[in-house]
């Protein structure tokens, strides 16, 4: 019976590690979308940057939380200025670190 218990320990450790890692699992894709937005902004294509941001907010909960927090004072998110210097920095910071305290 001890061998069955020992065999289960690695499984439990892997399962617990996965549960701890789950909350941040969408950060990588959110940062990938952020890179696309930065590239569009650098190319002076604000419409493309906003389109990428809106689609990312629909498909990625981490990005959505950061986007909504960054543009909380903008009633119509379709008019958000994602290429604004401070907005771009704030959005990226929100994705990387979560909301500021």
C-alpha positions in Angstrom: 0.0 0.0 0.0 2.9 2.4 0.6 4.0 2.1 -3.1 0.6 3.4 -4.2 0.9 6.4 -1.9 4.4 7.1 -3.1 3.3 6.9 -6.8 0.5 9.4 -6.2 2.8 12.0 -4.6 4.3 13.3 -7.9 0.8 13.5 -9.4 -0.4 15.6 -6.5 2.6 17.8 -6.8 2.0 18.4 -10.5 -1.7 19.0 -10.0 -1.0 21.6 -7.2 1.6 23.3 -9.4 -0.9 23.5 -12.2 -3.5 25.1 -10.0 -1.1 27.7 -8.8 -0.1 28.5 -12.3 -3.6 28.8 -13.8 -4.4 32.3 -12.8 -1.6 33.8 -14.8 -1.9 31.5 -17.8 -3.4 34.1 -20.1 -0.6 36.7 -19.4 1.6 35.4 -22.2 -1.0 35.7 -24.9 -2.0 39.1 -23.6 1.6 40.3 -23.9 1.7 38.9 -27.4 -1.3 41.0 -28.3 0.3 44.0 -26.5 3.3 43.6 -28.8 1.0 43.7 -31.9 -0.6 46.9 -30.5 2.8 48.5 -29.9 3.8 47.6 -33.5 0.7 49.1 -34.9 1.1 52.3 -32.8 4.7 52.6 -34.0 3.5 52.4 -37.5 1.0 55.2 -36.7 -2.0 52.9 -37.4 -4.2 53.8 -34.4 -7.3 52.1 -35.9 -5.4 48.8 -36.3 -4.1 49.1 -32.7 -7.6 49.7 -31.3 -9.0 46.8 -33.4 -6.3 44.4 -32.0 -7.0 45.7 -28.5 -10.8 45.2 -28.7 -10.4 41.7 -30.2 -7.9 40.8 -27.5 -10.3 42.1 -24.8 -13.0 39.8 -26.1 -10.8 36.7 -26.2 -8.4 37.1 -23.2 -9.6 37.7 -19.7 -6.2 39.0 -18.5 -6.1 41.5 -21.4 -9.7 42.5 -20.8 -9.1 43.3 -17.1 -6.1 45.4 -18.0 -7.9 47.1 -20.9 -11.0 47.9 -18.8 -8.9 49.2 -15.9 -6.7 51.4 -18.1 -9.7 52.9 -19.9 -12.2 52.9 -17.1 -13.0 56.6 -17.7 -13.8 56.0 -21.4 -17.5 55.1 -21.7 -17.3 53.8 -25.3 -14.2 51.5 -25.4 -14.3 51.7 -29.3 -13.0 55.3 -29.0 -10.2 54.5 -26.6 -6.8 55.9 -27.6 -4.6 52.9 -27.1 -1.7 54.6 -28.8 -1.6 57.4 -26.3 1.8 57.4 -24.6 0.6 57.0 -21.0 -2.3 54.7 -22.0 0.1 52.3 -23.8 2.4 52.2 -20.8 -0.4 51.8 -18.4 -2.0 48.9 -20.4 1.3 47.0 -20.6 2.0 47.6 -16.9 -1.5 46.3 -16.0 -1.0 43.2 -18.1 2.5 42.5 -16.6 1.8 43.4 -13.0 -2.0 43.5 -12.5 -3.8 46.6 -11.2 -1.9 49.2 -9.2 -2.6 49.5 -5.5 
